[in-house]
Amino acid sequence: MYFFHSSLVLIHSTIPFLLHIQLDTYFRDYVYFSRYEKTDFDYEFNVTGRMDVALVDCISLAPYLTYFEAKARGANSKGSNFLIGVSVAYAN
């Protein structure tokens, strides 16, 4: 299996609020299988962009976008998902 993972922090600021923008990506290419399963991935790819914004000292919001793509060994075409979400975090 070949594996590539990358993480990049684009902006980190503390004025006037905490803003943290992050981009994560990975790619996996499976080159050897011990036995054939049609549902095993031939490859998979994922990209996630996230922006953490601290609203007050202990609460933050983080909208994110995620794109995922994969191809199963027994399928003729690839499949993909696109997600849009918001994460709410509380830290004490």
C-alpha positions, 0 to 999 in steps of 0.5 A: 500500500502506498500512503500519502498524508499532508497537513497544512495550517494556512492561517493562525491568528489571535487578533481579534479572535482565534482563527485557525484554517487547516487543510488535510489530505491523503491518498492510499493506493493498495498494490497487494491483497492477501485475497480477493474481495470485490468490496476492497478499495483499489485506491482512496483519496480524501481532502478536508478543509476546516476553519476553527473560530473561537467565539468565546474562551471555551466555545468554538465553531469549525465549518468544514468541507470534505471530499472523499473518492474511492474505487472498489476492486469489483466496481467499474466506476469510482464513488465519491462524497462531498460533505459540508458541516459545522463542528461545535466544540467546548473546552474547559 
